[in-house]
């Protein structure tokens, strides 16, 4: 009798233990599934945010490319006129404004910085998507470096040279014969080369963004 009682008690304990194990296992599975769903929602939100950033950057790049191509045309024409000795000091002040009317590109970088700083980069499961994000970031880096170099040239060479030789407010050359100054010609030539390089990177980045956008939409 005691033996039978003990056997029943053991069976009861074993059954309760099994129920507990099964309950804990189910609870852990449900928790894991909820975490997966949560992470998928976060990933989806990030992808939507990237898409919005790309849309804004595409519009911005289209505008920047257009403005800088107009500036490049003006700089090329100025260079040709200088080489052909078609300009006088009187013509210079109005023409140099073309060199100062530059446009820079600033990417919408908040989503990338956010996903990087929070460690949520791991939530992006698409390896190719992550590779493309890093490639786009490199494009941004090349653009930023080019713009930084041109800004440095403006601050340290172009603007000081003009300020020393031209009264920009009155649009008058203050140094006679400035139109023939080789430094002026060199800076126009530098501006043309710089614009060609930056426009090329703007276009590469724009084409890459269009590809990314088209892929996300398909």
C-alpha positions as CSV (number, residue, x, y, z in Angstrom):
1,X,0.0,0.0,0.0
2,X,2.8,2.4,1.0
3,X,4.7,1.4,-2.1
4,X,1.7,2.2,-4.3
5,X,1.2,5.5,-2.6
6,X,4.8,6.4,-3.1
7,X,4.5,5.5,-6.8
8,X,1.5,7.7,-7.2
9,X,3.2,10.6,-5.5
10,X,6.2,10.2,-7.8
11,X,4.0,10.1,-10.8
12,X,2.2,13.2,-9.6
13,X,5.4,15.1,-9.1
14,X,6.7,14.0,-12.5
15,X,3.5,15.2,-14.2
16,X,3.7,18.5,-12.4
17,X,7.4,18.8,-13.4
18,X,6.6,18.1,-17.0
19,X,3.8,20.7,-17.0
20,X,6.2,23.2,-15.5
21,X,8.9,22.5,-18.1
22,X,6.3,22.6,-20.9
23,X,4.9,25.9,-19.6
24,X,8.3,27.5,-19.3
25,X,9.2,26.3,-22.8
26,X,6.1,27.7,-24.3
27,X,6.5,31.0,-22.4
28,X,10.1,31.3,-23.7
29,X,9.0,30.4,-27.2
30,X,6.3,33.1,-27.1
31,X,8.7,35.6,-25.7
32,X,11.2,34.9,-28.4
33,X,8.4,35.1,-31.1
34,X,7.3,38.5,-29.7
35,X,10.9,39.7,-29.7
36,X,11.3,38.6,-33.4
37,X,8.0,40.4,-34.3
38,X,9.2,43.5,-32.4
39,X,12.6,43.5,-34.2
40,X,10.9,43.0,-37.6
41,X,8.7,46.1,-36.9
42,X,11.8,48.1,-35.9
43,X,13.6,46.9,-39.0
44,X,10.6,47.9,-41.2
45,X,10.5,51.3,-39.6
46,X,14.2,51.8,-40.3
47,X,13.8,50.8,-43.9
48,X,10.9,53.2,-44.3
49,X,13.0,56.0,-42.8
50,X,15.9,55.2,-45.1
51,X,13.4,55.4,-48.1
52,X,12.3,58.9,-46.9
53,X,15.9,60.0,-46.5
54,X,16.8,58.8,-50.0
55,X,13.8,60.6,-51.5
56,X,14.9,63.8,-49.9
57,X,18.5,63.3,-50.9
58,X,17.5,62.6,-54.5
59,X,15.6,65.9,-54.8
60,X,18.5,67.7,-53.1
61,X,21.1,66.2,-55.4
62,X,19.0,67.0,-58.5
63,X,18.9,70.6,-57.4
64,X,22.6,70.7,-56.4
65,X,23.7,69.2,-59.7
66,X,21.6,71.7,-61.7
67,X,23.0,74.7,-59.8
68,X,26.6,73.5,-60.0
69,X,26.3,72.7,-63.7
70,X,25.2,76.3,-64.3
71,X,28.1,77.4,-62.2
72,X,30.5,75.2,-64.3
73,X,29.2,76.7,-67.5
74,X,29.8,80.2,-66.2
75,X,33.3,79.3,-65.0
76,X,34.2,77.7,-68.3
77,X,33.0,80.8,-70.2
78,X,34.9,83.0,-67.9
79,X,38.1,81.0,-68.4
80,X,37.7,81.1,-72.2
81,X,37.1,84.8,-72.1
82,X,40.2,85.3,-69.9
83,X,42.3,83.2,-72.2
84,X,41.1,85.1,-75.2
85,X,41.7,88.5,-73.5
86,X,38.1,89.4,-74.0
87,X,37.6,90.9,-70.6
88,X,38.6,94.2,-69.0
89,X,38.9,95.1,-65.3
90,X,35.4,96.6,-65.6
91,X,33.9,93.2,-66.6
92,X,35.5,91.2,-63.8
93,X,33.4,92.1,-60.7
94,X,30.2,90.8,-62.1
95,X,31.7,87.7,-63.5
96,X,33.5,86.6,-60.3
97,X,30.1,86.3,-58.5
98,X,29.7,83.1,-60.7
99,X,32.6,81.5,-58.8
100,X,31.1,82.3,-55.4
101,X,27.6,81.0,-56.2
102,X,28.3,77.4,-55.3
103,X,25.9,74.8,-53.9
104,X,26.8,72.0,-51.5
105,X,25.0,68.8,-50.7
106,X,24.2,67.7,-47.2
107,X,22.7,64.2,-46.9
108,X,19.8,63.2,-44.7
109,X,22.0,61.2,-42.3
110,X,19.8,61.0,-39.2
111,X,18.5,57.4,-39.7
112,X,22.0,56.0,-40.4
113,X,23.5,57.7,-37.4
114,X,20.6,56.5,-35.2
115,X,20.9,52.9,-36.3
116,X,24.6,53.0,-35.8
117,X,24.5,54.6,-32.4
118,X,21.8,52.3,-31.0
119,X,23.4,49.2,-32.2
120,X,20.3,48.3,-34.3
121,X,22.3,47.8,-37.4
122,X,22.2,44.1,-36.5
123,X,18.4,44.2,-37.0
124,X,18.8,44.6,-40.8
125,X,18.7,41.0,-42.0
126,X,19.3,41.8,-45.7
127,X,23.1,41.6,-46.1
128,X,23.0,43.4,-49.5
129,X,20.9,46.2,-48.0
130,X,23.5,46.7,-45.3
131,X,26.3,46.6,-47.8
132,X,24.6,49.3,-49.9
133,X,24.1,51.5,-46.8
134,X,27.9,51.4,-46.2
135,X,28.6,52.0,-49.9
136,X,26.3,55.1,-49.8
137,X,28.1,56.3,-46.7
138,X,31.4,56.1,-48.5
139,X,29.9,58.2,-51.3
140,X,28.8,60.8,-48.7
141,X,32.4,60.8,-47.4
142,X,33.9,61.5,-50.8
143,X,31.4,64.3,-51.4
144,X,32.1,65.8,-47.9
145,X,35.8,65.7,-48.5
146,X,35.5,67.4,-51.9
147,X,33.2,70.1,-50.5
148,X,35.6,70.6,-47.6
149,X,38.5,71.1,-49.9
150,X,36.6,73.7,-52.0
151,X,35.5,75.5,-48.9
152,X,39.1,75.6,-47.8
153,X,40.1,77.1,-51.2
154,X,37.4,79.7,-50.9
155,X,38.3,80.8,-47.4
156,X,42.1,80.8,-47.9
157,X,42.6,81.8,-51.5
158,X,39.6,82.7,-53.7
159,X,37.7,85.1,-51.3
160,X,40.9,86.8,-50.0
161,X,42.2,87.3,-53.6
162,X,38.9,88.9,-54.6
163,X,38.7,91.0,-51.4
164,X,42.2,92.3,-52.0
165,X,41.6,93.3,-55.6
166,X,37.8,93.9,-56.0
167,X,35.3,96.1,-54.1
168,X,32.5,93.6,-54.3
169,X,29.9,95.9,-52.8
170,X,30.5,98.6,-55.5
171,X,31.5,96.0,-58.1
172,X,34.7,97.8,-59.0
173,X,38.3,96.4,-59.5
174,X,40.6,98.2,-57.0
175,X,43.8,96.8,-58.5
176,X,44.4,97.9,-62.1
177,X,45.2,95.1,-64.5
178,X,43.7,92.5,-62.1
179,X,42.0,90.9,-65.1
180,X,45.5,89.8,-66.3
181,X,46.6,88.5,-62.9
182,X,47.7,84.9,-63.3
183,X,46.4,84.0,-59.8
184,X,42.9,84.9,-61.0
185,X,43.2,82.7,-64.0
186,X,44.6,79.8,-61.9
187,X,41.7,80.1,-59.4
188,X,39.1,80.0,-62.3
189,X,40.9,76.9,-63.6
190,X,40.9,75.3,-60.2
191,X,37.2,76.0,-59.7
192,X,36.4,74.3,-63.1
193,X,38.4,71.2,-62.1
194,X,36.8,71.1,-58.7
195,X,33.3,71.4,-60.0
196,X,33.9,68.7,-62.6
197,X,35.0,66.3,-59.8
198,X,32.2,67.2,-57.4
199,X,29.5,67.0,-60.0
200,X,30.7,63.6,-61.0
201,X,30.4,62.4,-57.4
202,X,27.0,64.0,-57.0
203,X,25.8,62.2,-60.1
204,X,27.3,58.8,-59.0
205,X,25.5,59.2,-55.7
206,X,22.2,60.2,-57.4
207,X,22.4,57.2,-59.7
208,X,23.1,54.9,-56.8
209,X,20.2,56.3,-54.8
210,X,17.8,55.9,-57.7
211,X,18.9,52.2,-58.0
212,X,18.3,51.7,-54.3
213,X,14.9,53.3,-54.4
214,X,13.8,51.4,-57.5
215,X,14.9,48.1,-55.8
216,X,13.0,48.9,-52.6
217,X,9.9,49.7,-54.7
218,X,10.0,46.5,-56.7
